[in-house]
């Protein structure tokens, strides 16, 4: 069982002068669920190398068992520091793909051609793609073989407008993920803000927020089993 974990390379929060990147919990929780299930994990990002971590996700109030485990795991830290370039990975080498969130994907993975082609190739090969929180932004330009938006008519979720508003970033992000998934004619649904909520539609799994990352990862393992 080989899983590709895709992470952001983007570290600027719009024009605010503040930093962003991946949300640590959305990487750590799935990483250890995959690892404990015996999966071989490969990390990739658009630029390769060490992806940025949103500083807010590494604060005292955002720590969890998985993030604390990561801090003591030299092998995992080395792996995160040396991600492969997204352009250099191939769907044929993996059984599934998992996209971690954080605000970074709103800028890079949402527009990345390599990511788009990768998702399309995974689904064409009948392999599961899972995305959590802001990572469903990577579906923005993904198409079906007939050229329609991939999410059109599919059940999906992702970070909500009200969750974005609570973070006071509605006017900072390049688009609102909930609105964009609806614009693409996705069958968007959501749970209560900052509570676990996961949607499965065939080979596509999406999670609403950081609280959903572990559940998305567990569902992906179940599908692989």
Backbone as JSON, one array per atom type, in Angstrom:
{
  "sequence": "XXXXXXXXXXXXXXXXXXXXXXXXXXXXXXXXXXXXXXXXXXXXXXXXXXXXXXXXXXXXXXXXXXXXXXXXXXXXXXXXXXXXXXXXXXXXXXXXXXXXXXXXXXXXXXXXXXXXXXXXXXXXXXXXXXXXXXXXXXXXXXXXXXXXXXXXXXXXXXXXXXXXXXXXXXXXXXXXXXXXXXXXXXXXXXXXXXXXXXXXXXXXXXXXXXXXXXXXXXXXXXXXX",
  "N": [[0.86, -1.2, 0.0], [0.77, 2.02, -1.07], [0.92, 5.43, -0.56], [0.45, 8.67, -1.76], [1.1, 11.77, -0.41], [0.1, 15.01, -0.79], [1.27, 18.28, -0.5], [1.18, 21.82, 0.23], [3.2, 24.46, -1.24], [3.09, 27.09, -0.8], [3.56, 30.12, 0.96], [2.66, 32.67, 1.65], [0.21, 34.77, 3.02], [-1.88, 36.01, 1.2], [-1.9, 39.49, 0.66], [-1.22, 40.29, 3.16], [1.16, 40.23, 4.49], [1.62, 38.29, 6.27], [2.44, 34.91, 7.27], [1.61, 31.72, 5.83], [0.67, 28.34, 4.97], [0.92, 24.78, 5.11], [-1.48, 23.15, 7.25], [-0.6, 21.96, 10.29], [-1.78, 19.8, 11.8], [-3.37, 18.63, 9.87], [-1.59, 17.41, 8.29], [-0.08, 15.76, 10.07], [-1.92, 14.04, 11.54], [-3.21, 12.4, 9.46], [-0.83, 11.33, 8.36], [0.25, 9.65, 10.37], [-1.84, 7.87, 10.71], [-1.8, 6.59, 8.24], [0.81, 5.58, 8.32], [0.74, 3.89, 10.59], [-0.97, 2.01, 9.62], [0.58, 0.59, 8.0], [1.31, 1.64, 5.56], [3.33, 2.74, 2.8], [4.65, 5.88, 2.55], [4.83, 8.72, 0.51], [5.88, 12.02, 0.18], [4.96, 15.01, -1.46], [5.24, 18.18, -3.12], [4.45, 21.28, -4.82], [6.87, 22.77, -5.28], [8.75, 21.12, -4.19], [11.14, 19.96, -1.7], [11.24, 21.48, 1.59], [8.07, 22.12, 2.81], [6.13, 25.05, 3.69], [4.93, 25.66, 7.01], [1.95, 26.65, 8.47], [2.2, 29.09, 10.87], [0.27, 29.46, 12.85], [-0.8, 26.99, 13.18], [0.92, 25.64, 14.7], [0.89, 26.31, 17.32], [0.42, 26.62, 20.92], [-2.25, 26.04, 21.54], [-3.09, 24.48, 19.44], [-1.97, 22.0, 19.38], [-1.8, 18.43, 19.18], [-2.14, 14.88, 19.81], [-0.99, 13.7, 17.58], [0.55, 15.79, 16.42], [2.37, 16.27, 18.44], [3.61, 13.81, 18.53], [4.88, 13.9, 16.07], [6.81, 15.89, 16.5], [8.69, 14.55, 17.93], [9.67, 12.75, 16.2], [12.18, 12.05, 14.33], [12.63, 10.89, 11.81], [10.23, 11.36, 10.41], [10.24, 14.15, 10.38], [12.47, 14.65, 8.82], [11.6, 13.55, 6.43], [9.5, 15.28, 5.81], [10.94, 17.57, 5.35], [12.11, 17.12, 2.94], [10.45, 16.9, 0.6], [9.25, 15.52, -2.49], [9.25, 16.91, -5.84], [6.2, 17.87, -7.28], [5.89, 17.6, -9.99], [7.48, 15.48, -10.57], [6.4, 13.11, -9.75], [4.37, 10.17, -10.24], [1.16, 8.89, -10.96], [1.04, 6.14, -11.39], [2.72, 4.94, -9.59], [1.48, 4.76, -7.17], [-1.18, 3.9, -4.82], [-3.19, 5.51, -3.91], [-4.12, 8.98, -3.32], [-3.59, 11.69, -1.09], [-4.53, 14.86, -0.06], [-3.35, 17.4, 1.91], [-4.55, 20.15, 3.9], [-4.74, 23.6, 4.94], [-4.18, 27.11, 4.42], [-2.49, 27.56, 2.26], [-2.9, 25.88, -0.14], [-4.95, 27.23, -1.46], [-3.79, 29.11, -3.04], [-1.61, 27.89, -4.49], [-1.97, 24.98, -5.12], [-4.54, 25.06, -6.12], [-4.23, 26.12, -8.62], [-2.29, 24.68, -9.89], [-0.94, 22.94, -12.57], [0.28, 20.45, -12.7], [-0.72, 19.19, -10.45], [-3.41, 19.12, -11.11], [-3.4, 17.38, -13.38], [-2.45, 15.12, -12.15], [-4.48, 14.41, -10.3], [-6.55, 13.91, -12.1], [-5.45, 11.71, -13.43], [-5.24, 9.8, -11.37], [-7.96, 9.32, -10.77], [-8.85, 8.41, -13.23], [-7.55, 6.02, -13.3], [-8.96, 4.62, -11.52], [-8.44, 5.08, -8.81], [-8.43, 6.2, -5.42], [-8.86, 9.59, -4.39], [-8.28, 11.81, -1.81], [-9.13, 14.73, 0.01], [-8.68, 17.45, 2.26], [-10.13, 20.07, 4.22], [-8.96, 23.12, 3.16], [-7.79, 21.99, 1.0], [-9.52, 20.82, -1.02], [-9.62, 22.86, -2.84], [-7.83, 22.27, -4.78], [-9.26, 20.92, -6.63], [-10.34, 22.69, -8.34], [-9.81, 23.21, -11.13], [-9.88, 20.72, -12.19], [-10.94, 18.24, -14.47], [-13.45, 16.1, -15.97], [-13.18, 13.27, -18.27], [-14.71, 14.18, -20.44], [-14.48, 16.89, -20.38], [-15.94, 18.36, -18.5], [-16.39, 20.09, -15.34], [-14.87, 18.38, -12.67], [-16.11, 18.22, -10.14], [-18.73, 18.71, -10.65], [-22.0, 17.77, -10.05], [-21.15, 16.0, -8.16], [-20.9, 14.84, -4.77], [-19.56, 16.88, -2.36], [-17.39, 18.49, 0.08], [-15.86, 21.09, 2.05], [-13.78, 23.71, 3.46], [-15.82, 26.03, 5.07], [-17.78, 29.01, 4.27], [-18.51, 30.38, 6.61], [-16.67, 29.44, 8.44], [-14.36, 30.5, 7.33], [-14.92, 33.19, 7.62], [-14.9, 33.37, 10.4], [-12.23, 33.2, 10.86], [-11.47, 35.57, 9.93], [-10.65, 35.97, 7.3], [-12.0, 36.22, 4.95], [-11.83, 38.26, 3.02], [-9.26, 37.99, 2.23], [-8.39, 35.53, 1.15], [-8.05, 34.1, -2.18], [-10.42, 33.17, -3.27], [-13.62, 32.03, -2.08], [-13.91, 28.87, -0.79], [-16.23, 27.27, -0.39], [-18.13, 28.68, -1.94], [-16.92, 28.43, -4.44], [-16.92, 25.66, -4.98], [-19.65, 25.28, -5.15], [-20.19, 26.93, -7.34], [-19.03, 25.47, -9.34], [-20.9, 23.58, -9.63], [-20.95, 21.56, -7.8], [-22.31, 19.2, -5.48], [-22.63, 20.48, -2.74], [-22.15, 20.1, 0.75], [-22.29, 20.54, 4.33], [-21.15, 20.37, 7.77], [-21.56, 21.36, 11.22], [-19.68, 24.28, 12.09], [-16.2, 23.81, 12.4], [-16.33, 21.15, 13.23], [-16.14, 17.59, 12.91], [-16.61, 16.47, 9.63], [-17.27, 14.58, 6.86], [-17.34, 13.7, 3.43], [-18.14, 11.28, 1.06], [-17.84, 10.36, -2.29], [-17.92, 8.06, -4.44], [-14.8, 7.57, -5.78], [-13.84, 9.84, -4.68], [-13.02, 11.64, -1.81], [-13.8, 14.03, 0.59], [-13.04, 16.36, 3.19], [-14.24, 18.61, 5.68], [-12.78, 20.39, 7.42], [-9.94, 21.03, 9.72], [-10.61, 19.32, 11.85], [-11.6, 17.16, 10.58], [-9.63, 15.72, 9.38], [-8.41, 13.3, 10.34], [-10.54, 11.49, 10.15], [-11.01, 11.47, 7.41], [-8.63, 10.33, 6.52], [-8.77, 7.79, 7.71], [-11.0, 6.74, 6.4], [-9.99, 6.6, 3.84], [-8.02, 4.61, 4.14], [-9.71, 2.47, 4.75], [-11.02, 2.15, 2.29], [-8.9, 1.38, 0.68], [-8.31, -1.03, 1.84]],
  "CA": [[0.0, 0.0, 0.0], [1.62, 3.21, -1.22], [0.07, 6.63, -0.57], [1.06, 9.97, -2.04], [0.56, 12.91, 0.32], [0.41, 16.25, -1.49], [1.3, 19.42, 0.42], [1.37, 23.12, -0.4], [4.5, 25.14, -1.18], [2.8, 28.53, -0.72], [3.74, 30.58, 2.34], [2.22, 34.05, 1.86], [-1.23, 34.91, 3.24], [-2.32, 37.13, 0.38], [-1.08, 40.7, 0.78], [-1.22, 40.68, 4.57], [2.5, 40.2, 5.05], [1.68, 37.19, 7.23], [2.79, 33.61, 6.71], [0.66, 30.6, 5.84], [1.29, 27.1, 4.52], [0.07, 23.64, 5.45], [-1.94, 23.11, 8.63], [0.19, 20.85, 10.8], [-2.64, 18.68, 12.18], [-3.9, 18.01, 8.66], [-0.53, 16.53, 7.81], [0.36, 14.78, 11.07], [-2.92, 13.01, 11.85], [-3.27, 11.4, 8.38], [0.48, 10.69, 8.19], [0.42, 8.54, 11.31], [-2.87, 6.87, 10.41], [-1.27, 5.82, 7.12], [2.01, 4.86, 8.77], [0.35, 2.81, 11.5], [-1.66, 1.0, 8.82], [1.6, -0.11, 7.22], [1.47, 2.23, 4.23], [4.55, 3.46, 2.41], [4.2, 7.25, 2.3], [5.7, 9.64, -0.23], [5.41, 13.4, 0.28], [5.29, 15.83, -2.62], [4.72, 19.55, -3.12], [4.76, 21.89, -6.11], [8.27, 23.19, -5.4], [9.64, 20.16, -3.58], [11.83, 20.46, -0.52], [10.46, 21.63, 2.82], [6.9, 22.99, 2.65], [5.91, 25.94, 4.82], [3.91, 25.31, 7.99], [1.25, 27.82, 9.01], [2.62, 29.25, 12.28], [-0.88, 29.34, 13.76], [-1.1, 25.57, 13.38], [1.97, 25.08, 15.56], [0.83, 27.01, 18.59], [0.1, 25.83, 22.11], [-3.65, 25.61, 21.54], [-3.4, 23.64, 18.28], [-1.23, 20.75, 19.46], [-2.58, 17.2, 19.35], [-1.28, 13.71, 19.99], [-0.23, 13.45, 16.35], [1.58, 16.82, 16.22], [3.41, 16.04, 19.45], [4.36, 12.63, 18.06], [5.72, 14.36, 14.96], [7.93, 16.66, 17.03], [9.67, 13.61, 18.48], [9.91, 11.77, 15.14], [13.2, 12.58, 13.44], [12.45, 10.37, 10.46], [9.11, 12.08, 9.79], [10.66, 15.54, 10.15], [13.38, 14.62, 7.67], [10.78, 13.29, 5.24], [8.77, 16.51, 5.49], [11.9, 18.58, 4.88], [12.65, 16.73, 1.63], [9.37, 16.43, -0.27], [9.53, 15.46, -3.91], [8.53, 17.86, -6.68], [4.96, 17.29, -7.78], [6.07, 17.29, -11.41], [8.31, 14.29, -10.7], [5.71, 11.91, -9.26], [3.43, 9.6, -11.2], [0.03, 8.12, -10.4], [1.27, 4.7, -11.52], [3.53, 4.47, -8.47], [0.72, 4.87, -5.92], [-2.51, 3.31, -4.73], [-4.14, 6.57, -3.57], [-3.52, 10.28, -3.04], [-4.2, 12.46, -0.01], [-4.14, 16.27, -0.09], [-3.49, 18.11, 3.18], [-5.0, 21.53, 3.74], [-4.05, 24.84, 5.27], [-4.59, 28.1, 3.41], [-1.59, 27.56, 1.12], [-3.45, 25.31, -1.38], [-5.84, 28.18, -2.14], [-2.99, 29.86, -4.01], [-0.81, 27.12, -5.44], [-2.56, 23.74, -5.63], [-5.75, 25.38, -6.87], [-3.88, 26.52, -9.98], [-1.14, 23.9, -10.33], [-1.28, 22.03, -13.66], [0.74, 19.1, -12.37], [-1.69, 18.64, -9.51], [-4.64, 18.83, -11.86], [-3.19, 16.18, -14.19], [-2.27, 14.0, -11.24], [-5.8, 14.01, -9.8], [-7.28, 13.31, -13.22], [-4.89, 10.39, -13.73], [-5.63, 8.9, -10.28], [-9.36, 8.95, -10.92], [-8.97, 7.62, -14.45], [-7.03, 4.69, -12.96], [-9.86, 4.09, -10.49], [-7.77, 5.19, -7.52], [-9.08, 7.2, -4.57], [-8.23, 10.87, -4.05], [-8.89, 12.4, -0.62], [-8.67, 16.1, 0.24], [-9.28, 17.94, 3.5], [-10.16, 21.5, 4.6], [-8.82, 23.98, 1.98], [-7.21, 21.22, -0.1], [-10.41, 20.65, -2.17], [-9.35, 23.92, -3.83], [-7.07, 21.64, -5.86], [-10.21, 20.38, -7.6], [-10.92, 23.83, -9.05], [-9.7, 23.11, -12.59], [-9.87, 19.31, -12.58], [-12.06, 17.95, -15.37], [-13.75, 14.73, -16.36], [-12.7, 13.03, -19.63], [-15.47, 14.93, -21.45], [-14.22, 18.31, -20.23], [-16.79, 19.0, -17.5], [-15.75, 20.18, -14.03], [-14.94, 17.11, -11.97], [-17.02, 18.24, -8.99], [-20.12, 18.91, -11.09], [-22.86, 16.65, -9.77], [-20.55, 15.14, -7.13], [-21.05, 15.26, -3.38], [-18.28, 17.39, -1.87], [-17.39, 19.47, 1.15], [-14.61, 21.83, 2.19], [-13.85, 24.79, 4.43], [-17.05, 26.78, 4.83], [-17.73, 30.48, 4.31], [-18.58, 30.86, 7.99], [-15.37, 29.13, 9.06], [-13.41, 31.5, 6.82], [-15.28, 34.46, 8.26], [-14.47, 33.3, 11.79], [-10.78, 33.43, 10.85], [-11.33, 36.94, 9.4], [-9.86, 35.88, 6.06], [-12.9, 36.22, 3.8], [-11.36, 39.21, 2.02], [-7.84, 37.74, 1.99], [-8.24, 34.37, 0.25], [-8.37, 34.45, -3.57], [-11.83, 32.85, -3.48], [-14.19, 31.26, -0.98], [-13.97, 27.49, -1.27], [-17.62, 26.84, -0.45], [-18.75, 29.31, -3.11], [-16.33, 27.9, -5.67], [-17.43, 24.3, -5.2], [-21.03, 25.44, -5.6], [-20.15, 27.5, -8.69], [-18.69, 24.37, -10.23], [-22.08, 22.72, -9.6], [-20.79, 20.45, -6.88], [-23.39, 19.04, -4.49], [-21.88, 20.85, -1.53], [-22.83, 20.01, 2.04], [-21.37, 20.86, 5.43], [-21.6, 20.16, 9.13], [-21.34, 22.53, 12.07], [-18.33, 24.82, 11.98], [-15.1, 23.21, 13.16], [-16.64, 19.8, 13.71], [-15.81, 16.58, 11.91], [-17.61, 16.25, 8.59], [-16.61, 13.94, 5.72], [-18.24, 13.3, 2.35], [-17.57, 10.31, 0.11], [-18.56, 10.2, -3.55], [-17.12, 7.16, -5.25], [-13.36, 7.61, -5.54], [-13.5, 11.16, -4.15], [-13.32, 11.86, -0.4], [-13.47, 15.37, 1.03], [-13.3, 16.68, 4.59], [-14.57, 20.02, 5.81], [-11.89, 21.25, 8.21], [-8.9, 20.24, 10.4], [-11.21, 18.29, 12.7], [-12.03, 16.06, 9.71], [-8.48, 15.12, 8.71], [-8.22, 11.91, 10.75], [-11.65, 10.69, 9.61], [-10.78, 11.31, 5.97], [-7.53, 9.38, 6.36], [-9.26, 6.46, 8.08], [-11.87, 6.28, 5.33], [-9.12, 6.24, 2.72], [-7.44, 3.3, 4.47], [-10.78, 1.48, 4.62], [-11.26, 1.92, 0.87], [-7.75, 0.64, 0.17], [-8.38, -2.39, 2.37]],
  "C": [[0.89, 1.25, 0.0], [0.74, 4.44, -1.41], [0.9, 7.87, -0.84], [0.35, 11.03, -1.22], [1.04, 14.19, -0.35], [0.24, 17.44, -0.55], [1.53, 20.71, -0.36], [2.83, 23.59, -0.32], [4.33, 26.64, -0.93], [2.85, 29.02, 0.73], [3.27, 32.0, 2.63], [0.7, 34.13, 1.97], [-1.73, 36.15, 2.5], [-1.35, 38.3, 0.47], [-0.97, 41.18, 2.22], [0.17, 40.8, 5.16], [2.68, 39.09, 6.07], [1.97, 35.88, 6.5], [1.62, 32.63, 6.77], [1.39, 29.36, 5.36], [0.36, 25.96, 4.8], [-0.34, 23.75, 6.92], [-1.41, 21.82, 9.24], [-0.65, 19.62, 11.14], [-3.14, 17.92, 10.95], [-2.84, 17.19, 7.92], [-0.25, 15.41, 8.81], [-0.65, 13.67, 11.33], [-3.03, 11.98, 10.72], [-1.95, 10.64, 8.22], [0.61, 9.48, 9.1], [-0.67, 7.47, 11.17], [-2.39, 5.98, 9.26], [-0.09, 4.96, 7.57], [1.66, 3.67, 9.65], [-0.41, 1.7, 10.79], [-0.69, 0.23, 7.93], [1.84, 0.45, 5.84], [2.87, 2.8, 4.04], [4.09, 4.84, 1.95], [5.26, 8.03, 1.54], [5.07, 11.02, -0.15], [5.85, 14.19, -0.95], [4.64, 17.2, -2.49], [5.11, 20.2, -4.44], [6.23, 22.24, -6.31], [9.25, 22.13, -4.9], [10.34, 20.76, -2.37], [10.89, 20.61, 0.66], [9.29, 22.59, 2.62], [6.73, 23.89, 3.87], [4.79, 25.43, 5.72], [3.28, 26.58, 8.51], [1.61, 27.96, 10.48], [1.47, 29.11, 13.27], [-1.21, 27.88, 14.05], [-0.09, 24.89, 14.3], [2.03, 25.8, 16.89], [0.43, 26.09, 19.73], [-1.3, 25.25, 22.03], [-4.0, 24.66, 20.39], [-2.63, 22.32, 18.29], [-2.2, 19.58, 19.68], [-1.6, 16.06, 19.57], [-0.4, 13.5, 18.75], [0.84, 14.52, 16.11], [2.71, 16.66, 17.23], [4.25, 14.82, 19.08], [5.33, 13.02, 16.96], [6.97, 15.09, 15.48], [9.04, 15.77, 17.59], [10.13, 12.59, 17.43], [10.91, 12.35, 14.13], [13.05, 12.12, 12.01], [11.34, 11.1, 9.72], [9.51, 13.52, 9.47], [11.62, 15.62, 8.96], [12.61, 14.4, 6.38], [10.03, 14.55, 4.83], [9.7, 17.57, 4.91], [12.4, 18.31, 3.47], [11.57, 16.19, 0.71], [9.83, 16.42, -1.73], [8.77, 16.55, -4.66], [7.32, 17.17, -7.29], [5.1, 16.87, -9.24], [6.82, 15.97, -11.61], [7.63, 13.01, -10.22], [4.66, 11.47, -10.28], [2.36, 8.78, -10.48], [0.31, 6.63, -10.39], [2.06, 4.11, -10.36], [2.76, 4.38, -7.16], [-0.64, 4.18, -6.01], [-3.58, 4.36, -4.45], [-3.38, 7.87, -3.33], [-4.31, 10.98, -1.95], [-3.64, 13.88, -0.06], [-4.41, 16.92, 1.27], [-3.85, 19.57, 2.93], [-4.11, 22.56, 4.41], [-4.42, 25.83, 4.19], [-3.71, 28.09, 2.16], [-2.18, 27.02, -0.17], [-4.38, 26.25, -2.14], [-5.09, 28.96, -3.21], [-2.25, 28.97, -4.99], [-1.49, 25.86, -5.98], [-3.83, 23.98, -6.42], [-5.46, 25.68, -8.33], [-2.79, 25.65, -10.6], [-1.54, 22.85, -11.39], [-0.86, 20.6, -13.37], [-0.22, 18.41, -11.41], [-2.97, 18.24, -10.23], [-4.51, 17.54, -12.65], [-3.07, 14.95, -13.31], [-3.61, 13.49, -10.73], [-6.59, 13.33, -10.91], [-6.76, 11.9, -13.53], [-5.22, 9.37, -12.64], [-7.06, 8.41, -10.49], [-9.58, 8.11, -12.17], [-8.5, 6.18, -14.22], [-7.85, 4.03, -11.87], [-9.17, 4.02, -9.12], [-8.35, 6.36, -6.73], [-8.21, 8.43, -4.36], [-8.99, 11.47, -2.88], [-8.28, 13.78, -0.37], [-9.39, 16.66, 1.46], [-9.12, 19.45, 3.65], [-10.08, 22.4, 3.37], [-8.26, 23.21, 0.78], [-8.18, 20.93, -1.25], [-10.32, 21.78, -3.18], [-8.59, 23.35, -5.01], [-7.97, 21.03, -6.93], [-10.74, 21.45, -8.55], [-10.91, 23.68, -10.57], [-9.65, 21.66, -13.07], [-11.12, 19.0, -13.4], [-12.26, 16.45, -15.55], [-13.22, 14.52, -17.78], [-13.45, 13.81, -20.71], [-15.36, 16.44, -21.27], [-15.09, 19.06, -19.24], [-16.02, 19.12, -16.18], [-15.94, 18.88, -13.26], [-16.01, 17.11, -10.88], [-18.48, 18.4, -9.39], [-20.94, 17.64, -10.85], [-22.32, 15.69, -8.72], [-20.79, 15.72, -5.74], [-19.67, 15.65, -2.84], [-18.49, 18.27, -0.65], [-16.02, 20.14, 1.18], [-14.83, 22.96, 3.17], [-14.98, 25.74, 4.09], [-16.83, 28.29, 4.83], [-17.72, 31.01, 5.73], [-17.31, 30.54, 8.76], [-14.31, 30.12, 8.61], [-13.67, 32.85, 7.47], [-14.81, 34.5, 9.71], [-12.96, 33.53, 11.91], [-10.44, 34.82, 10.31], [-10.45, 36.97, 8.15], [-10.72, 35.88, 4.81], [-12.39, 37.11, 2.67], [-9.88, 39.03, 1.68], [-7.63, 36.6, 1.0], [-8.66, 34.75, -1.17], [-9.8, 34.12, -3.97], [-12.31, 32.08, -2.25], [-14.45, 29.84, -1.47], [-15.41, 26.99, -1.38], [-18.31, 27.39, -1.69], [-18.23, 28.71, -4.41], [-16.82, 26.5, -5.98], [-18.88, 24.33, -5.67], [-21.08, 25.98, -7.03], [-19.86, 26.43, -9.73], [-19.78, 23.3, -10.27], [-21.86, 21.44, -8.78], [-21.98, 20.38, -5.94], [-22.75, 19.23, -3.12], [-22.75, 20.69, -0.29], [-21.81, 20.27, 3.14], [-22.01, 20.51, 6.76], [-21.46, 21.45, 9.92], [-19.9, 22.99, 11.93], [-17.37, 24.12, 12.93], [-15.49, 21.92, 13.89], [-16.37, 18.83, 12.57], [-16.95, 16.39, 10.92], [-16.88, 15.76, 7.34], [-17.66, 13.52, 4.7], [-17.49, 12.36, 1.41], [-18.46, 10.24, -1.12], [-17.69, 9.35, -4.48], [-15.66, 7.21, -4.85], [-12.91, 8.93, -4.93], [-13.97, 11.28, -2.7], [-12.9, 13.27, -0.05], [-13.85, 15.57, 2.48], [-13.39, 18.18, 4.77], [-13.49, 20.89, 6.43], [-10.83, 20.41, 8.92], [-9.45, 19.11, 11.26], [-11.59, 17.03, 11.89], [-10.86, 15.28, 9.14], [-8.29, 13.66, 9.06], [-9.31, 11.02, 10.15], [-11.49, 10.46, 8.12], [-9.7, 10.26, 5.73], [-7.99, 7.96, 6.67], [-10.17, 5.9, 6.99], [-11.06, 5.86, 4.12], [-8.49, 4.88, 2.95], [-8.49, 2.2, 4.32], [-11.02, 1.14, 3.14], [-10.12, 1.12, 0.25], [-7.79, -0.81, 0.63], [-9.43, -3.22, 1.64]]
}
